Amino acid sequence: MAARPALALAGIVALLAWIFLLDLIFPLGVAAGVPYITAVLLALWLESDRVRVGVAVAAGLLTILGFFLPEPHGVGFWIGLENRLIALFAISVTAVLGQRLLIQTREVRERERRLRAVLLAAPDAILTVDADARIESCNPAAGAMFGRRCELLIGTPLSALLPDVDADQPPASRLRTLDAQRSDGSRFPAEVSISRFPRADDEAAFGGRTAGDEPGTPEQVAVVRDVTVLRDAQQRTLRTQRLAAVGETLAVLSHEVRNELLAFRIGLKILADELDPQASKLIADLQASELRLSRLFEDVRHHAGPIRLNPGPCRLTEVWRRAWNACDRNGRETELIECFTGAGTNPGDDGATCVADAFRLEQVFRNLFENALAACSDPVRIEVRVSREEGLNGEALRISVRDNGPGLTPEARRKAFEPFFTTKSDGTGLGLAICSRILDAHGGSLTLREPASSKGAGRGAQFDLILPLSGNASTAALREMIEV
């Protein structure tokens, strides 16, 4: 490829030499400009600006040099000078206009290249439509959005992709949100903007002749944006706002009801001390009902209200041991097994230390332990395994809590963190939802997964807690408070 410009340049140089030799043998006079102009035009095909300027200058110098050659048929001095000046003028005008045309061509190509890059990179579908409302061209995003290759979209009626668009309406009235349709028939929400190409009556606005005046120019341009994610985000925001309002109401309501239940509890205790043993059983049942109701309102209050953390240095071994000791295990055969992977560098350091709210984490561990105790039959074996891993926000701790119970069904795994879902007869269904929010507020996560050594229900349940070692608790808690 590199040899072609050199060969073309050699040909132009040879042409200049041949023209000068011809002018030397047969003086051309004013006609000398014509062959030299041919050489200048040929030089426009070369990429180098220096070569083109050099050819034009060489043609001009050779034309001037030809003035000193004898003119044909005894032409006088002034006529010969006039002929050479005319030839020189023609060469100069050709070189200047040719160079300007070449520059404009380059600018047009560069604009086309940039426009093509924009169309290729645009996330929105861009379609050009002809007078029959059929697609003439499209960008790759259109093929990805509608589930069909671009070449297959060409010739497709616009109504096949945008069924709600009325082709009889003027384009200016088609700026709205409607449903678009993929090739498989599924629909999705989209923002559609349809505008027409500029016409001759838009000349003043565009400063001259417009593309719409050319025959074969597309009639309209349609820009389609998939707003599925945006609409889902808006709906989530609305749900969050509604839940926040409901949460504030429930928090106030649960607080007031809890005060009334406290008075009810005190009254029941006084009655139990004064009545006979037969009535005391009824009082005990009422007290149990009051306790369950108090627990329900307490869970609702924790679930509805914002999670406020008081983070600090936290030894997780002490936290889960306190939670384990607080569980009701009277008369049951239970065992808590602790495993540590990747212990700290200091002697006696088990590696289970991070920056967190110890009180909140104790609430999480107690909930997990109580769920395991309720699900497992004796002997109960609960394993707590701690390891370190590299998370998205730096180093983090993974605490896995696994029991030897019957495990969870696929439906229970899917709904485990949904509010008010429970598999216990006396459960509120808010425990795991609250635990998940507590871990989220710490910048971590709580997940339920099937133990690696089991398949299906009946092999125990395993909950994984991810806790950043430091730095994310306060920020995540602040975000939690703002969102709620």
C-alpha positions in Angstrom: 0.0 0.0 0.0 2.9 2.4 0.8 4.3 1.9 -2.8 1.1 3.3 -4.4 1.6 7.0 -3.3 5.2 6.9 -4.3 4.4 5.4 -7.7 1.7 8.1 -8.2 4.1 10.8 -7.2 6.7 9.5 -9.6 4.1 9.5 -12.4 3.2 13.1 -11.7 6.8 14.2 -11.7 7.2 12.4 -15.0 4.1 14.2 -16.3 5.6 17.6 -15.3 8.8 16.8 -17.0 7.0 15.6 -20.2 4.9 18.8 -20.3 8.0 21.0 -19.9 9.8 19.0 -22.6 6.8 19.4 -24.9 6.7 23.1 -24.1 10.4 23.3 -24.9 10.1 21.6 -28.3 6.7 23.0 -29.2 6.1 26.2 -27.2 2.5 26.0 -25.9 1.9 29.6 -24.9 -1.3 30.0 -23.0 -2.1 26.3 -23.6 0.7 25.3 -21.3 -1.7 25.8 -18.3 -4.0 22.9 -19.4 -1.5 20.0 -19.0 -0.1 21.5 -15.9 -3.6 21.8 -14.4 -4.0 18.1 -15.1 -0.9 17.4 -13.0 -2.3 19.6 -10.2 -5.6 17.7 -10.3 -3.9 14.4 -10.2 -1.9 15.5 -7.1 -5.2 16.0 -5.2 -5.5 12.2 -4.9 -2.4 12.1 -2.8 -2.7 12.3 1.0 0.2 14.6 1.6 -0.6 18.3 1.6 3.1 19.1 1.1 3.2 17.0 -2.1 0.1 18.8 -3.5 1.6 22.2 -2.8 4.9 21.1 -4.2 3.3 19.9 -7.5 1.3 23.2 -7.8 4.5 25.3 -7.1 6.5 23.2 -9.6 3.8 23.6 -12.3 3.9 27.4 -11.7 7.6 27.6 -11.9 7.8 25.5 -15.1 5.1 27.8 -16.6 7.2 30.9 -15.7 10.3 29.2 -17.0 8.5 28.5 -20.3 8.1 32.3 -20.8 11.8 32.5 -21.6 11.3 29.9 -24.4 10.7 31.3 -27.9 7.0 31.8 -28.6 5.4 30.2 -31.8 5.1 32.2 -35.0 7.0 35.2 -33.6 4.5 36.1 -30.8 5.5 39.4 -29.2 6.8 39.8 -25.6 3.6 41.2 -24.1 1.4 38.6 -25.7 3.7 35.8 -24.5 3.7 37.3 -21.0 0.0 37.6 -21.1 -0.3 33.9 -22.1 2.0 32.7 -19.3 0.2 34.8 -16.7 -3.2 33.4 -17.8 -1.8 29.9 -17.5 -0.2 30.7 -14.1 -3.6 32.1 -12.9 -5.4 29.0 -14.1 -3.0 26.7 -12.3 -3.2 28.8 -9.1 -7.0 28.8 -9.0 -7.2 25.1 -9.7 -4.7 24.4 -6.9 -6.5 26.6 -4.3 -10.0 25.4 -5.2 -8.9 21.8 -5.3 -7.3 22.1 -1.9 -10.4 23.8 -0.4 -12.6 21.1 -1.9 -10.4 18.5 -0.4 -10.5 20.1 3.0 -14.3 20.3 2.9 -14.4 16.6 1.9 -12.2 15.7 4.9 -14.5 17.7 7.2 -17.6 16.0 5.8 -15.9 12.6 6.3 -14.9 13.4 9.8 -18.4 14.6 10.7 -19.8 11.4 9.2 -17.3 9.3 11.2 -18.2 11.1 14.4 -21.9 10.7 13.7 -21.4 7.0 12.9 -19.6 6.6 16.2 -22.4 8.4 18.1 -25.0 6.2 16.4 -23.0 3.0 17.2 -22.5 4.1 20.9 -26.0 5.5 21.5 -27.9 3.4 24.1 -31.2 4.5 22.5 -32.7 2.9 19.4 -32.5 5.3 16.4 -34.7 4.5 13.4 -35.1 6.4 10.1 -38.5 5.9 8.5 -39.6 6.5 4.9 -42.8 7.9 3.6 -44.6 4.5 3.9 -43.7 4.4 7.6 -41.2 1.6 7.0 -37.8 1.5 8.6 -35.0 2.5 6.3 -32.0 2.2 8.7 -31.2 1.7 12.4 -28.4 1.6 14.8 -27.1 -1.5 16.7 -29.0 -0.5 19.9 -32.3 -0.8 17.9 -31.4 -4.4 17.1 -30.6 -5.2 20.7 -33.7 -3.5 22.0 -36.2 -5.1 19.7 -34.4 -8.5 19.6 -33.7 -8.6 15.9 -30.7 -7.9 13.7 -30.6 -4.5 12.1 -30.7 -5.8 8.6 -33.9 -7.7 9.5 -35.5 -4.5 10.9 -35.0 -2.7 7.6 -38.3 -2.7 5.7 -40.3 -3.5 8.8 -43.4 -1.3 9.4 -42.8 1.1 12.3 -46.1 -0.1 13.7 -44.7 -3.5 14.2 -42.3 -2.1 16.8 -44.5 0.8 18.1 -48.1 -0.5 17.9 -49.5 2.6 19.6 -48.0 5.1 17.2 -50.6 6.6 14.8 -48.9 7.1 11.5 -51.7 9.6 10.5 -50.8 12.0 13.3 -48.2 14.7 12.7 -44.7 13.9 14.1 -44.8 16.8 16.5 -47.6 15.2 18.5 -45.8 11.9 19.0 -43.6 12.7 22.0 -44.8 10.5 24.7 -44.3 7.3 26.7 -45.9 4.2 25.3 -45.4 0.4 24.9 -42.9 -0.9 22.4 -42.9 -4.5 21.1 -40.0 -6.9 20.7 -39.8 -9.5 18.0 -41.0 -12.2 20.4 -44.2 -10.2 21.1 -43.3 -9.1 24.5 -43.8 -5.4 25.4 -41.8 -2.9 27.4 -42.3 0.8 28.3 -40.5 3.2 26.1 -40.1 6.9 25.6 -40.6 7.6 21.9 -39.6 10.8 20.1 -40.5 11.0 16.4 -39.5 14.0 14.3 -39.4 14.7 10.6 -36.4 15.6 8.5 -35.9 19.4 7.9 -37.6 20.5 4.7 -37.1 23.5 2.4 -39.4 25.7 4.5 -36.9 25.1 7.4 -34.0 26.7 5.3 -33.9 29.8 7.5 -33.6 27.8 10.7 -30.7 25.6 9.2 -28.9 28.4 7.3 -29.2 26.9 3.8 -30.2 23.9 1.8 -31.3 21.0 4.0 -31.0 17.2 3.7 -34.7 16.9 3.4 -34.7 18.5 0.0 -32.8 15.6 -1.5 -34.8 12.8 -3.2 -34.8 9.6 -1.3 -34.3 11.3 2.1 -36.1 9.5 5.0 -39.2 11.2 6.1 -38.9 10.8 9.9 -36.5 9.9 12.6 -37.7 7.9 15.6 -35.7 7.7 18.9 -36.8 5.0 21.3 -35.6 4.7 24.9 -36.3 1.7 27.0 -37.5 3.0 30.4 -38.2 -0.3 32.1 -35.4 0.3 34.7 -36.5 3.9 35.2 -40.1 2.9 35.7 -39.2 0.2 38.1 -37.0 2.6 40.0 -39.9 5.1 40.1 -42.3 2.4 41.4 -39.8 1.4 44.0 -39.4 5.0 45.1 -43.2 5.3 45.4 -43.4 2.1 47.4 -40.6 3.2 49.6 -42.3 6.5 50.3 -45.6 4.8 51.1 -43.8 2.2 53.3 -42.0 5.0 55.1 -45.3 6.7 55.8 -46.8 3.5 57.0 -43.7 2.7 59.0 -43.9 6.0 60.9 -47.5 5.4 61.6 -46.9 1.8 62.8 -43.9 3.0 65.0 -46.1 5.5 66.8 -49.0 3.0 67.0 -46.8 0.2 68.4 -45.3 2.5 71.0 -48.8 3.5 72.2 -50.1 0.0 72.2 -47.0 -1.2 74.0 -47.7 1.2 76.8 -51.2 0.0 77.1 -50.1 -3.6 77.1 -47.6 -2.8 79.9 -50.5 -1.6 82.0 -52.4 -4.7 81.0 -49.5 -6.9 82.1 -49.2 -5.2 85.5 -53.0 -5.7 86.0 -52.8 -9.4 85.1 -49.9 -9.9 87.6 -51.9 -8.3 90.4 -54.9 -10.4 89.6 -52.8 -13.6 89.5 -51.5 -12.9 93.0 -55.1 -12.4 94.4 -57.1 -15.0 92.6 -57.4 -18.8 93.4 -55.2 -21.3 91.5 -58.0 -22.2 89.1 -58.3 -18.7 87.9 -54.5 -18.3 87.8 -54.3 -20.7 84.8 -56.6 -18.4 82.9 -54.5 -15.4 83.9 -51.4 -17.3 82.7 -53.0 -17.8 79.3 -53.8 -14.2 79.1 -50.3 -13.3 80.1 -48.9 -15.5 77.3 -51.2 -13.9 74.8 -50.1 -10.4 76.0 -46.5 -11.5 75.7 -47.0 -12.6 72.1 -48.8 -9.4 71.3 -46.1 -7.3 72.8 -43.5 -9.2 70.8 -45.4 -8.7 67.6 -45.6 -4.9 68.2 -42.0 -4.8 69.1 -41.0 -6.6 65.9 -43.2 -4.2 63.9 -41.6 -1.2 65.5 -38.1 -2.5 64.7 -39.1 -3.4 61.1 -40.9 -0.1 60.4 -38.4 2.3 62.0 -35.0 3.3 60.8 -32.0 1.3 61.8 -29.8 3.5 63.9 -26.3 2.1 64.7 -23.8 2.8 67.4 -20.7 1.2 65.7 -17.5 0.5 67.6 -14.8 -2.2 68.0 -16.7 -5.5 68.2 -15.5 -9.0 69.1 -18.0 -11.2 67.4 -17.2 -14.3 69.5 -18.4 -12.4 72.6 -21.5 -11.2 70.7 -22.7 -14.6 69.5 -21.9 -16.2 72.9 -24.1 -13.7 74.7 -26.8 -14.4 72.2 -26.4 -18.1 72.6 -26.6 -17.9 76.4 -29.7 -15.7 76.2 -31.6 -18.4 74.2 -34.0 -20.7 76.0 -32.2 -24.1 76.0 -33.5 -25.6 79.3 -33.5 -29.4 79.2 -32.3 -29.6 75.6 -29.2 -31.3 74.2 -27.5 -28.5 72.3 -24.0 -27.8 71.1 -22.4 -24.6 69.6 -19.3 -25.3 67.5 -17.0 -22.4 66.6 -14.6 -22.6 63.6 -12.1 -19.9 62.6 -10.3 -19.7 59.3 -7.6 -17.1 58.7 -7.1 -16.0 62.3 -5.5 -12.7 63.1 -1.7 -12.1 63.4 -1.7 -11.3 67.1 -1.6 -14.1 69.7 -5.1 -15.1 70.8 -6.7 -13.2 68.0 -9.4 -15.4 66.4 -9.9 -12.9 63.5 -13.5 -12.3 64.4 -13.2 -8.6 65.1 -14.7 -5.7 63.2 -16.3 -2.3 63.6 -20.0 -2.8 64.2 -22.9 -2.3 66.6 -22.6 -5.2 69.0 -26.2 -4.8 70.3 -27.7 -5.1 66.9 -25.5 -8.0 65.9 -26.5 -9.8 69.1 -30.1 -9.4 68.0 -29.2 -11.0 64.6 -27.4 -14.0 66.2 -30.1 -14.6 68.7 -32.7 -14.6 66.0 -30.7 -17.1 64.0 -30.1 -19.3 67.0 -33.7 -19.3 68.1 -34.9 -20.2 64.6 -32.4 -23.1 64.5 -33.4 -24.3 68.0 -37.1 -24.2 67.0 -36.4 -26.1 63.7 -34.0 -28.8 65.0 -34.7 -31.8 67.1 -32.3 -33.0 69.8 -29.4 -33.2 69.7 -29.1 -29.7 68.2 -25.8 -28.9 66.6 -25.1 -25.3 65.4 -21.9 -24.4 63.8 -20.5 -20.9 63.5 -17.7 -20.6 61.0 -15.7 -17.3 60.5 -13.4 -16.5 57.5 -12.0 -13.5 55.8 -12.6 -12.6 52.2 -12.1 -9.6 49.8 -15.4 -7.8 49.3 -16.4 -4.9 47.0 -15.5 -2.4 49.7 -12.4 -4.0 51.0 -11.7 -6.8 53.4 -14.8 -8.4 55.1 -15.7 -11.1 57.5 -18.0 -14.0 56.4 -19.8 -15.6 59.4 -21.7 -18.8 58.4 -24.4 -20.1 60.9 -25.4 -23.6 60.0 -27.7 -26.1 61.9 -28.5 -29.8 61.5 -32.2 -29.4 61.2 -34.6 -30.4 58.4 -33.7 -27.4 56.3 -36.0 -25.3 54.2 -38.2 -26.0 51.2 -37.4 -24.1 48.0 -40.5 -21.9 48.6 -39.3 -21.1 52.2 -35.8 -20.2 50.9 -37.4 -17.9 48.3 -39.6 -16.1 50.9 -37.3 -16.3 53.9 -36.6 -12.5 54.1 -40.1 -11.4 53.1 -41.9 -9.6 56.0 -44.6 -11.6 57.8 -43.5 -14.9 56.2 -42.9 -17.6 58.8 -42.9 -21.4 59.2 -43.5 -21.2 63.0 -46.9 -21.3 64.5 -46.1 -18.5 67.0 -43.7 -16.5 64.8 -44.3 -12.9 63.5 -42.4 -13.4 60.2 -40.3 -10.2 60.8 -37.2 -11.6 62.5 -35.1 -12.4 59.3 -36.4 -9.2 57.6 -35.1 -7.1 60.5 -31.8 -9.0 60.6 -31.3 -8.4 56.9 -31.9 -4.7 57.4 -29.4 -4.6 60.2 -26.7 -6.2 58.0 -27.5 -3.8 55.2 -27.1 -0.9 57.6 -23.6 -2.2 58.4 -22.7 -2.2 54.7 -22.9 -6.0 54.6 -25.5 -8.6 53.7 -27.4 -11.6 55.1 -28.1 -14.5 52.7 -29.6 -17.9 52.9 -27.9 -20.7 51.0 -28.0 -24.4 50.8 -25.1 -26.0 52.7 -22.4 -27.2 50.3 -22.6 -30.8 51.5 -26.4 -31.0 51.1 -28.9 -31.2 48.3 -32.6 -30.3 48.9 -34.5 -30.0 52.1 -33.6 -32.1 55.1 -29.9 -31.3 55.4 -29.9 -28.1 57.6 -30.0 -24.4 56.8 -27.0 -22.1 56.5 -27.1 -18.3 56.8 -24.1 -16.2 55.7 -23.4 -12.9 57.3 -21.0 -10.5 55.4 -19.5 -7.7 57.6 -17.0 -5.2 56.4 -14.0 -5.0 58.8 -14.2 -1.2 59.0 -15.3 2.0 57.4 -18.8 1.2 56.0 -21.1 0.9 59.0 -21.7 4.6 59.7 -22.2 5.5 56.0 -24.6 2.6 55.4 -26.5 3.4 58.6 -26.9 7.0 57.5 -28.2 5.8 54.1 -30.6 3.5 55.8 -32.0 6.3 57.9 -32.4 8.6 54.9 -34.1 5.9 52.7 -36.5 5.0 55.4 
